[in-house]
Amino acid sequence: MADANFMPGFQSLDEEVSRRQLSVEGEIPDWLSGTLVRNGPAKFEGGSERVTHWFDGLAMVRAYEFADGEVRYTNRFLRTESYEEAMAGRPTGQFATGERGLQKLFGWLGRLGPPEPTDNANVHVARLDGEYVALTEVPRWTRFDETLDTRGEFVFRDLLEYDMITAHLVEDPQGGHVGHGLSFGRTHEYRLFRIPEGTSRREEIAAIPTDAPAYIHSIGVSENHLVLVETPLRIDVLSALSPFTEGFFDLLEFDYSRDTTFYVVSRETGEIVTETTAPPFFTFHIVNAFDDGDRESDDVIVDLVAFDDDRIVGALALAELDESGFAGAPPGRLVRYRLAADGEVTARRLYDGGIELPTVPRPRRTRRHRYVYGQATDREGANGLVKVDTERERANENWERDLYIEEPRMVQRPGSGQEDDGVVLAPALDVAAERSVLLCLDATTLSERGRAYLPHPIPFGFHGRFFDD
């Protein structure tokens, strides 16, 4: 089957179900107890208008509840202002879809200023201060409860103001979460912060000034350091004032004359302990970071998915996906960067195939890890799963014709001290049957243990987390 025939993954889903018990082929282990909550776009039209980029589809959260070898499934759209606007035939988006030309100019005049950032929080999820929160890259996050019903906007209880904020909060084994934001002004600043456990308050760790802010999707967090990776994909802030720019996508420009800069920041003091550069590349996703050495002279290791430039961003526009599918998207490569305390940078590719949407076992986050799980790319007609052994630089893969597998989440078996003892959970779309399944794979071998059949094809999503009972 040609890769462009995977379009059920970009067709709107209107059906919502609640705690539907799924039929299972094979087995789901009895010890697996908790909920996989995922987020992503699921509606791409409002009236006769279609959004222009995958990133702008309306947010739908999905929950897979596991208990006693059974799986129950719930899906709900977030009932936000963006959802209501789309239902009224006025779809908008933060990333690429928006007003342009005279429509934009008159809109600014009518509002006496630029529009509010979107509340279409379709990127990720977290648990903050006891609540489920749907995350996006502007500071309008949305609360929802265990039934996935929308509970209004999430508001931080602090005085910090950011123009952009990460949707990739890092769960910190030390407690709480770590993230980053961006503030525009006469001096633009990257802002690094923590959210203490049990609070909805950010505490700022560091502010890094920049004359040309970059689009930064995620950061690295080790036990002692934060790593901000500033790639040459820069944000042209002044272009936002032009009536001819439509969305955030139009503000991005890859500057091939710039290197990529690594800022290594002390978590304890907020000081930049190392600022160093490497040849230019772009990245969405930091896999993990860890310290290597004694506390006084740590090298910091950062694994990430690197692209040669920003072509991946344009390749995910719906027009490009309609034409070429994922086969038209350039592959990301799993690369390990060693950031030495003296400023030296070395890089080594850990896996020769394409990879995206990476994860490591939860107990290894911010610490030395051996295994990386991810979506394996590079082939027409399917996406696979890959497990990379970073010590031996070997990989296991799991592929199936016509099956497009999404982001995997590794869940470790309770009480086990073995890093890869557990299961890998991943939704997948069978494009031939136009039906979605949830895969449960053995985390050691990637062999399939079971699959649960969903009642409908689910559009391709982005990210999620497994929450233990």
Beta strands, then each sheet from edge to edge (+ up, - down):
strand 1: 20-21
strand 2: 23-26
strand 3: 34-43
strand 4: 45-46
strand 5: 49-50
strand 6: 58-67
strand 7: 70-77
strand 8: 124-128
strand 9: 131-135
strand 10: 141-144
strand 11: 150-154
strand 12: 164-165
strand 13: 170-171
strand 14: 177-183
strand 15: 188-195
strand 16: 203-210
strand 17: 220-221
strand 18: 225-230
strand 19: 233-235
strand 20: 252-254
strand 21: 260-266
strand 22: 272-278
strand 23: 286-292
strand 24: 299-306
strand 25: 333-339
strand 26: 345-351
strand 27: 355-359
strand 28: 371-376
strand 29: 384-389
strand 30: 394-398
strand 31: 403-405
strand 32: 409-412
strand 33: 422-430
strand 34: 435-442
strand 35: 448-453
strand 36: 463-468
sheet 1: 1+ 7- 6+ 3- 36+
sheet 2: 2+ 35- 34+ 33- 31+
sheet 3: 2+ 35- 34+ 33- 32+
sheet 4: 4+ 5-
sheet 5: 8+ 9- 10+ 11-
sheet 6: 12+ 14- 13+
sheet 7: 12+ 14- 15+ 16-
sheet 8: 17+ 18- 21+ 22-
sheet 9: 19+ 20-
sheet 10: 23+ 24- 25+ 26-
sheet 11: 27+ 28- 29+ 30-
end
